[in-house]
Amino acid sequence: MEQRRPADIFAEALDYLWNGLGLEEKGWKRLKKGDFKKRTKNGLTYQIWFDRSRYNYLDYEIGHGNVEVGFTCIIKLGDDRLYSFKIESTTGGSFFRMLTEDLRLDTGLLDTFLPLIKAHYLDFIDRFEADPAEALQPVCAPFTQPEDYIWRIHVDEQMVERYGTAEQLAEYRRQAELRGTPEHKAKNWMGSMLFHLSHSDDVDHAWASSRTRAELDQVVDPFVQAKRQTGQWSQEDEAGYQLYRQETDPEKRTFRVWYLIANPRGLPKEFVQKELEFRWKLFPQKKEETK
């Protein structure tokens, strides 16, 4: 096998995305440091910004390596970011692992990025250039995310002020206020956790999927009662508990219980033990690592 450096994998990944997105035909330029960029006559700048992990390496003698790359798709006016699109990494953090087991570029992973970037960034740009207000209509909120939390769009208020309608600006500000409510906080934090746990190799997915509602009620209800009695139960906790009660997917229901019982500080020791028992069943690999 040809021995390559992390920089070679990084360059290959950028080539793959550049060609797959068809950016040259759209008038984009490639910067020396790797970013893709296009300036417009109306003062906006479109840019796909890349970042490399400082821990990238390739060791062909032991057959192991790690090349991680992160990226964000943005629209800027001067130094102000008006719009940004970002795909969530299933491993957490802001980087994606670019290598296959045989230390080659994971083009299969990149193939999952291409339609998302096209749909939520490049197509948005096309719609925005044709009719700014119409393009902004589906994203009149500080953050827009799908149910599975696989990506997120951030829109700055300045963008809606400049290019949207008065009604859109009012809706944006209403959505901004809602983000501070206990219900939204619980939905957001739980949703992000569900996304990462559903893709995690540390989770015993078979165990999580096979828990019945009755079993989970026996776990979570004593925690709820104890937190209420000790004054630790917040409005956000209550909102999260209601999301648990409404959940119909067995695995996600188990994950929601974990959210509600994790880190039982201030509760009697028996709750710490119950949390540990649940933790080691949900994350058996981590239990082995602690031995």
DARA-V253124 format. One record per backbone hydrogen bond with DSSP energy under -0.5 kcal/mol. NH is the residue of the N-H (numbers start at 1). CO is the residue of the C=O. Records with the same first field share a line. If there is no record, write none. Layout:
# DARA-V253124
NH=CO ; CO
This chain:
# DARA-V253124
8=5
9=5
10=6
11=7
12=8
13=9
14=10
15=11
16=12
17=13
18=14
19=15
20=16
21=17
22=18 ; 19
23=18
26=22
27=24
28=23
29=37
31=29 ; 35
34=31
36=48
37=29
38=46
40=44
43=40
45=76
46=38
47=74
48=36
49=47 ; 72
51=70
53=68
56=53
57=66
59=64
63=59
64=59
66=57
69=96
70=51
72=49
73=85
74=47 ; 72
75=83
76=45
77=80
78=43
80=77
82=75 ; 80
83=75
84=154
85=73
86=152
88=150
89=93
92=89
96=69
98=67 ; 96
100=104
103=100
106=98
107=105
110=106
111=107
112=108 ; 109
113=109 ; 110
114=110
115=111
116=112
117=113
118=114
119=115
120=116
121=117
122=117
123=118
125=121
126=122
127=123
128=124
129=125
130=126
131=127
135=131
136=132
137=133
139=136
140=137
141=139
144=153
146=151
149=146
152=86
153=144
154=84
155=142
156=82
159=156
160=156
161=157
162=158
163=159
164=160
169=165
170=166
171=167
172=168
173=169
174=170
175=171
176=172
177=173
178=174
179=175
180=177
181=178
185=181
186=182
187=183
188=184
189=185
190=186
191=187
192=188
193=189
194=190
195=191
196=192
197=193
198=194
199=195 ; 196
200=197
204=282
205=203
208=204
209=205
210=206 ; 207
211=208
216=212
217=213
218=214
219=215
220=216
221=217
223=219
224=220
225=221
226=222
227=223
228=224
229=225
230=226
231=228
232=227
233=227
234=232
238=234
239=235
240=236
241=237
242=238
243=239
244=240
245=241
246=242
247=243 ; 244
250=248
253=249
254=250
255=251
256=252
257=253
258=254
259=255
260=256
261=257
262=258
265=263
267=264
271=268
272=268
273=269
274=270
275=271
276=272
277=273
278=274
279=275
280=276
281=277
282=278
283=279
285=202
286=283
287=283
288=284
289=285
290=286
291=287 ; 288
